[in-house]
Amino acid sequence: MNRGRLCRFAPFLLALVVSLVVPRAVAATDAEGRRAPEIARAMFEAMNTGDLDALISFNEVFRSPEQLAEQAAEERARSLLNAVDQLGELTIDEVVSESLDRAVYLVSSSKIPMKLECTIEAEGGYLARMRLQPAGRKAVETDWLDEPADSLRDLLERGLEETEAPAIAAAVMQDGELVAIEVVGIRTLSGGEPVEQDDAFHIGSITKSMTSTVIGKLVEEEKLGFDDTLADLFPDLDVTDDFRGVTVTDLLRHRAGVRAMTSPEPEIERTVEPYLGDAQVARAEFTKAVLTAPPTFEPGTMNYSNGGYGILSHIAERVSGESWDALMERVIFGPLKFERGGIGWPDPDGSVSQPRGHLDQGGGLMSIPYGIYELKAHIEASGDAHCTIRDLVMYGDAHRRALAGEPTILSPDTARVLHTPPMGGNYACGWTVGEVEGLGRVHEHNGSAGTFFAQLRIMPDRGRVVAVATNIGLEGRVVVEGLIERLASGD
């Protein structure tokens, strides 16, 4: 079975989720003379900057020619930027061991309050493998994904046995027909109630594609334009000069220069905190605080930004007169007849009537109650939706059909705009777009706010849509990405 590129690199994609940087001058270094600790320290210095060109440089220097022939440096760099919001800044706390071809460190994350163990392996002076996992835990094995399975349920149940995921949900649509859907496991380790097909999972940054869809609908309704600038949209604000020419499309493509907001930023949090009782006011105040200050990044460059999508939600509310939540219901949840679409964690009342997220905080896996790790109102639009696995795959198929020329929740013309990345890039408007050998074009996004993990993949050339979710955070990435690769191939 051809599992594709992503699955082969899944063990260390857990860790490489923020930007890497190394000076291009390092390219002159003799690769054979490089040790794993040198690679590791260059990487950790680089991981916390968020610059695409620098990340490309890192891959050009520290990946072998054979690796780069298999997957280009820019493609690797952009796939990592798409995952930048998972861990935030990483810091080496302790050296466990260092040798020529292997280095192991204990590290801390600015977003996840637990110790992580990072292992770097080198071959011939190049980065060969990287693995990041909770300290003291065994690596998540993926051999079970290559074994034959009698059914989707059989495959998912094997996933429960081989991993610590409390629950896994998956669904597949082929040519507009739901051909497979299963949920297995329990809602929470602390309760043991079995998951059901109409249970909801938090989908994290897949929400960005939904916010993009809302923006597309408002463009169709002539309430907004993709080329509208921030100066046009906010004549009442003293928008900083560098932001004035930034367009709605720039915001959708993470090219507006807006701060990432992938980890806490105290200055912004203090500004918005007094207004959190009114979500729309909070989003307006956040927008004002960001746009009247200098850009964090140079506008026009790709830098993944939850903040940009927070601004988009305020723009949507400003031009429509509706709340972002109401727009999500009107544009997506309602027309697609979502079983359980909403904003926030699936179990806001703490009743465990829905799946609860899980995380290892150093003392073993535990369920995380509502109120911890929640996204605040000003960036909800970047990653705070939940829905059932059926809802998610049906939503993906609505986009697939629109791309095929069928009007759905969007017109075909609008869908094509949202799914077209800029020249030389692969992040469109809430979707990562590329080519995968054997699958053709692939449009996808994954998401996690720390305690769930989900991924949605559309394959327009094959008429196929796959969605997978689990109620575990960091460890869930390998499981979800592996299942996506397996189900995308049709096996």
N, C-alpha and C positions, 0 to 999 in steps of 0.2 A: 504494500500500500504506500502510495506517495503522500506522506503527511505534510509536505510543504516546508517552507523555510521556518515559519514562525515557531512550529512545534519543536523543531530541532534546537532552537535557541531558547526555549521557554525557561529552562532552569535558571539562566542568568538574566533573563529579561525581568525577573522579579526585582533585581537590584538596579539595573541600568534604566532608571525611570526619570532621571533628571539629566540636564545637559552636562557633557564632558568637554573639557578644553585642554589643549596642550599646544604650545607654540609650534608653528609650522617649521621653525628651525630645527626642531628635534628630529625631523625626518632624516637628517644627516647622520643620526646616531646609528652605530652598528647594531643591528637587531640581535645578532648572536651574543653580544655582550650584555644585553639587558636581562635583569633579574625580575622575578615576579614582584618583589617589593617595590622596585622602581616603577613598574607599570601600575601597581596599586596606588602608590602615592600620587603619581601624576593624575590618575583617574579621580581619586578623592578630592584632590585640589580642584579638578575640573568639574566635578559633578554638581557643584553648587552655584554655577554661573548662569546657565540657561542660554548660551549663545550657540546658534545652529552652526555657523561657520567653524567655531572652535570644536564642536562635537564632530563635525566632518573631519577636521584635522586629526582629532584623536584616533578615529577609525583608520584614516590613511596611514598614520604612523604605527599604531599598535595592532592592526589586523594584518594577517599575512596576505600576500597576493592571491593565494587560492581562496581565502575567505572573501576577499573583495570581489573576486570573479564570480562567486556564488551570490553575493548580495552587496551591492555598491555601498560605498561609505555614506553617501547622502541618504540612501534608502534606510540604512541602519540608523543614521542620526535622526531622521524624521520620525521613524517608528518609536524611538525613545522619547522624543519630545511629546508625542501623543500620550505618553504615560507619565509625564512629569508631575502630575498632581497626586501621585500615590504616596510618596514618602516625604517630600520636602527635602530639607537639607540634611545630609549625612555627615557625622563626625566620628573619626576614629577615637575610641576610648581606651583600647588596650590591644597590644600586639600579642596574639596567642602564639604564633610561630611564623618564621620567615626562612625561606630557603631559595635556592636558585629557581626552582620551577613551581613553588607553591607558597602562598602567603595567606594567613588566616588572622582576622581581626574581629574584635567586638566593637560594634558601632552603635550609635544612637541616631534616631530620626526626629526631626522637628515636628513631624505630624503624628507619629505612632509612638505612644509611651511605653516602649519595651526595648530591651537589648536585642540586637540582631547580630548574627554571626555571618561575616562575609569571607568567602573563600575565593581567591584569585589563583588560577592555574595558568602557567605559561609554557609554551613549546617553541623552541628556537628563537626566543626573544620576543614572541608575539603573544597577545592575550588569546588564550585558547578557550577557557571556560571561566564563568563567574557565577557564583551561587550566593544568594542572600536568603537567610531563613531565621526564624526566632532562635535565639541562643539556647543551646541545649537540646534542640529538636533534631530529629532525623530529617534528611532531605526528602522532599516529596518525590516519590518514585513515579515514573510514567510508563514503565514497561507494560502495564496492564492495558494501555491504550492501543498497543499493537496486537493484542490477542483477539481471536475471533469472538464474536458475541452473537447469541441467538436473537437478541432483540435490543431495542433501545433501553428498555427497563433493565435487562441483564447487564448492559454496559454501565449504566448509571449505578446500579447496585454494587457492581465491582468497584466503581469509583469510591463509593462509601467505605468499602472494606479496605481499600488500599490507601486511603487518605483520611484526614480527620474532619472532612467536611460534614457538618450535621445534615445538610440537605443539598440536593442537586436537582435542577430542573432544566429540561431541554425540549426544544420543539423544532420541527423542520417543515418547511413548505416547499412544494415543488410545483411550478407552473400554476400558482394560485390555489393549490389544494393543500390542506394540512395533512401531511402524510405520517407524521409521528409526533407524539407529545407524551412526556412522562415526567413525573416528579417523584422523588424517593427521599426517604430520610425523615428527620424530625424538625419541628419549628425551632426548638431551643433545647440545648443540653440540660437546662435547669428544669424543664417541664416534661419533655418526651412526647408531646403530642405529634402525631404524624402530619406531614405536610399534605396538602390537597391541591388539585389542579387549579382551583380558583384562589390559591394563596398568592400574595404579592411579594415580590423581591425588590429591594432598592437597586436602582440601575445606575447610580452615580453619573458619570459624565456622558453617558448615552443621552442624558437630558439635553445636552447641547444640541444634538440633532433635532430635538423637539422644539427647543427655542428657535432654532433656525427655521423650522417648519412654520412656526407662528409668524416669524418675520416675513417669510415667503408669502403667506396668506395675506398679510397686511399690504404687501406690495401689489398683489393681485387686486386687492380692494382699493387700490390707488390712495392709500393712506400714508404710504411711505415709498421711497425709492431706494434701490440697492446703491445708487451713486450719491444719495443724499449725504452731505457732509455734517460733521458735528457743529460747524459754524452755522449751517442752515437750520439744524434741528434745535439748537440751543442759543437763539439770539439774545436771550435774557441772561446768559452766563458769560463771564469773562473768560472764555475758553482760551487756554494757552496757545500761542501761535503755532507750535508744532502739532497740536491736535486739530487745528481748525480745518485742515484739508482731509482729515481722516474720514473715510466713508463707512457706511453700514457694512458693505462687503469686507472692508478691512477688519472690522470688529469680528465678523463671522469667521474670517480666516486666521484669526490670531495675529494680525499684522498691523495693529493699531498703536502699538507701543505702550499698552496699558499694563499696569503691574499685574503679576501673576496671581496673587491671592491664593496660592496653593498651600500656604502655611500662614499662621497668624501674623498680621502686620499691626502692631499695637497702635500706631498713629491713626490708621484708618479705623480700627476697631473703636477707639475712643471717640472718634468723630461721629460714628454711626450709632453707637450704643444707646444714646438717649432717645433715638427714634424707632427702635426695634419693635415697639408696641404697635406701630402702624407700618406694615410692610412696604406700602407704596411710598410713604414718606422716607423710609430708610433707604430705599433704592434711589430716590431723588437726591438725598443728601450724599450718598456714596458717589453718585455720578458727579455731583458738584465738586466734591473733594478731589476726585481724580482728575477731572478735566481742567480745573483751575490751577493745577500744579504741573510741573514739567513731566514729560513722559518718562517712564522707567526704562524703556527700550526705544531704539530709533524706530519711528513709524515706518512701515514698509518691510520690516524684517519680521520673520516668523518667530514669535515667542508665545508659547502656550499661556493662555490667560483666562482664568475663571472670572477675573474682574471685567474683562471685555464683555462676557456674556451677562454679567450683572447689569452693565450699562445698557445692553440690548433689551433687557427686560423692562428697564425704565423707559427706553425709547418706545417700546411697544405700548406701554401703558399711556404714555404721553400723547401718542398720535391716535390711539383708538378710544381713549376714555374708559377702557376696561382694565381690570387688574390682570397681571400675568397669569395668575391661577385660573381666572375666568376664561382667558384666551386659550389656555391649554385645554380646558374643557370644551370650548366651542370649536376649536380647530382640530383637535386630535381625539381626546377621550370620548366625546359624544359621537361624532361621525363614525368612528371605528368601533363603537359599542364596546369600549373597554369594560371588562368585568370588574376591575378594581384599580382604576387609575387615580393617582393622587400625588400630593407633594409631602415630603418628609418621610420618616421611617414608616414601614407598613403597620407597626403596632403602637401608635401614639398614645393609646390609653394604658399601655403596660399590661394588657390582659392576656397577652400571648395567644391571641386569636389569630395571629399572623406570624410568619417567620421573624425571628429576631437575629440581628447580626452577632458575629462572634469574633473574638480576637484573643491572642495569647499575649498577656501583659507580663509574662515572665514567670507566672506560677501555674501555667497550664491554660488550656482553652477555656474561655468563659463567655457567657452570653452578655451582651452589652445592652442595658435598658435604654429606653427612650430618654433623650436629653443629653446624652454623651455623644460627642462628635457630630452633633447636628450642624448643618450649614445654616448660617444666619440669612435673614431675608434678602440682604443686598446681593448675595451670590447664589441664591437658590436656583436660579435659571441655568447655572453652570453644571449642576449635578445633584439635584435633590428630588427627582421623581421616583415613583414606584409603580409597578404594575405586575400582572401575572405573566407567566412565560408565554401563554397564548396571546395576550395583548401585545407583547413585545414582538413576537414573530409576525403577527398580523400587521402591526405598524410598519415593520421592515418591508413586508410584501406590498403595502400601499405605495411605498417609495419605489420598489422594483417595478410595479405596474405603471407608475407615472413615468419612469425612465423609459419604459417600453412604448410610451405613447398613449396610455389610457388615463384620462382624467380621474383622479382619486381625491384625496384631501388637498392635493395640489394639481395644478395644470402641468402637462409635460414640459412646457417651456420653463416654468419656475423650478421644477425638479432638476432639470438639466443645469440651471444656474447654480443651485445649491450643491450639486454633485460634481462640479467642475473646479478643480484646483487651479491656482495660478501657474503660469509657465515656470517650470523648474521646481515646482512644489508638489506635495501629495496631500496636503490638508485643504479640503474644500470648505464648505460652510457647515460645520458640525459633522463632517464625515472625512475619514481618511480614505483615499482612493489610489489604487495601484493595480498592477498586474501580478498574478501569481501563476506560476507554471502549472498547467493542467486544469486551472480553474478560470482563466481569463481575467476579466476585470473583477476587482473585489472592492466593495464599498463597505466600510465598517467603523465601529467605534466600540470601545470598552469603557467600563466605569467602575469606580469604587470610592466610597467615602470612608473607607477604612475597615468596615465590618461585613460588607457584602462584596461580591464581585460578579459582574455581568458582561456579556459581549454579544453584539448583534452584527451579523455578517450578511451582506447582500451580494449575490453573484449574478448580475444581469445576463451574462452570456449563457449561463446554465439554467436560468429561470428558478434559481434556488435561494432560499433564505433560511438561515440557521440562527437560533438564539439559545444561549446557555446562561444559567445563573446559579449562584450558590450563596449561602448565608454564612460565609467565612471570608475574612479580608485578605491579608497578604498571601496566605497559603492557597487561597482559592484561585489565584491567577493561573498557576500551572495547570490545575484541573480544568478550568474553563477554557483556556486557550487550546489545550490538548484535545478536548472534546469538540471544540469548534473545527479544528483541523480534520478530525476524524469524520465528523458529520458532513463537513463541506465537500469531502471527496466522494460522498455517496455511499460509503461503506456502512 
